[in-house]
């Protein structure tokens, strides 16, 4: 987007192609590129060609050369993403979209939801054109944000993490407007809550009755704020962000050539960064992999206990347990001694997605691990 704003179109599409290489959700920004192209052509700009869109698959092919040389077909480069579109059969996947509020079925309504999304995107394009929104100017970030937010809000099968694009765009948007800090914080807290369904294994049933309304309220408030911006009613707050100077592009459209971030902006960004670092650092544990390890699985079905057997007596100082389950679990650790199992540890695994160190300090040929919580199963 930055390269596109700088009118470096080829570079912008190369970077967009790389974005597709890493994540299919880069498609959420594609409507903005289409609208930007249309506005350029409408303004008589010839530097932006329809063939620039061909750069995206070319970059994907170049990035896929190692797998192609290893024997995979060229078609796999694109077939993987096409397969992902039909991988999930739910209208929503813990993302508080509009479809959570409606009684919909994926098999019957997913195509309908996609058509609705396309219609809304076309309606937004018509609105931007009618209100003379300056996509090649001061409304650049506004329109990119609204398009990406709309895709996540109305497309089916959206996961909790699919809002990352508009959540990132919200930051430069708030900085450029000088208002909307509460909405920005609301978006980030909403995202944090939806991630907690997976990270902390919280029940999503109750929250998904409330969060979609909050998400819809933020979305509608954003549209109303942009309407005020188009009418000149949303002036920047001089205390937070100051537009010092205005300039124009070569085609005559207005842009802001110099923006000054106040010290209060820096303080707010630093404070938010510190808060998220602190929240994200709770119970991280250690990510240093032990020198020796084994992957334990149940021999038959699922169970709540497993055993490690050594070929001879070993002095075991400590063990590191990684379960991959992001919730606190109790674990009982036994050692084999004199033909019996001896309990040496009854502790909780509190580190999420990391190694949990448990002191043993014993000589044994066998270790036994028991997870008494019925939800903790080894498969």
C-alpha positions, 0 to 999 in steps of 0.5 A: 500500500505504501508503494502504491501511495508513492505511485510505484505500482510495479513494486506494489504489485510485487509486494502484493504477490509476496503477500499472497505467497504467505497468506490468502487473506491478502485477497481482502485488499484486492478490492482496494487495488481494483478501485484504485485502478479504476479511479486512475483510469478514470482520471486519465492515468496510463501508468496503471495497467490492467496487466499489473494484476498479472504480476501477482500470479507471476510472483507466486510462481517464482516464490514456488520454484523450490517446490516446483523443482522438487516435483510438485506441479505448477497448478499446485501453487494455485490449487492449494488456495482454491482448496482452502476456500472449501476447506471449512463448512461453517459460516463463521469460525469464531470471528464475530461477523454479521452471519453470527447474528443470522440463522444461516447454513454454510451449504445453503447460504455461503454463496449467497453470503459471497454475493452479498459481500460483492454487492456491498463492495460495489455499493461502497465503490459507487458511494466513494465515486458519488461523494468524490472520495480521494482514493488517490489522496487523503482518503487512501487509508480510509478506503483501504481500511473500509474495503478490508473490514467489509470483506472480513465482516461479510464473507463466510467462513471467517476465522478469528485471526482474519481481521488482522489486515484492517486491524493494522490499517486502523493504526495509520488511519487513526494517526492520519485523522487524529481521532478514533482512538477509542474505536482503535482500542475497541478493535484491538480488544475485540481481536484479543477476545476472539483470539482468546477462544483459541489461545485460552480455550474459552467458550465462544458460545456466550461471547459470540452472542455479544461480540458481533453486535460490538463489531457491527457497531464499530463497522457502522461507526466507521462508515458514519465517520467517513461520511463526516470526513467526506463532508468536511465535518471530521476535522483532525484534533490538533492535540493528537495529530496535526496536518501541517501542509497540503499538496497535490499529486501530479493529476491535481488530486489533494494529498497531505504531504507532511504530517506531524505526530505529536508527543502525545501520539508517541506516548499513546503508541508506547503505552499500547505497545507496553500493554500488549507486550505485558499481556502477551508475556504471561505464562510464556514459559521457555522456548528452548527445546530440550536436548533430547525429546520424544513425541508421546501418543496413545497406543490405542484411542485416547487416554489420560496417561502415557509412559516413557521407558528407558533402556536402562536406569537414568538419572533424570534431573528435570523434564520439559513438557509441551502439550500444545494445549493453551489452558492450565492442566494438572499433571501427575508425574510418577517414577518406577521404583522397586516395582511400584509407581511413586508419585513425585510431582503433582503440578499444573502446566501454566505455560501456554504454547511453551515448555513447562519445566518439572523437577524430577531429581531421581534415578529410574528406568520409567516415567509415567504421566497422568492428566487427571482433567477429563478434558486433557486427552492424549491422542 
